[in-house]
Amino acid sequence: MSQSVYLSLLNNLTVKKPNTNYPIPKIPQSAHALKDLQFS
């Protein structure tokens, strides 16, 4: 997955689903973990 696509997906999650059952800071944390798996 390219970084631009990855960031686009993350932006879509943040913009389209601002009200989630989990705190917003948890999104970048989870995304960072996925990024480590993808690019490591």
N, C-alpha and C positions, 0 to 999 in steps of 0.2 A: 504493500500500500504506500503510495507516494505521500509525502508530508502535506502537500497542498490538499489532496483529497481528504486526508485525515483531519486537517484543520477545518475543512469545509464541513465535514460530518459533525465535528465538535461544535462548530458554530450553529449548525442546524439544530442540534440538541438543545443548545442554550437559548436560541431564539424561539424555536417552536414549542419548547416545553419548559417555560420558565418556572412553572409551578409543579414541582415534583415531590414525591414522597420522601426524597432524601435531600440533604443540604446541597446547594450549588457547589461548594468547595469539593464535594466528593466526586464531582464529574472530572475535573482535571487530574485528581489523584488516580482515579480508575483509568483514565485515558493515558496517563503517564506510565502506568503499569503495562497497559496494552502496547504502548509505543516501545517499551523496553523489550517486550516479547517479539515485536515485529522487526526491530532494527538491531537487536543484539546478535 
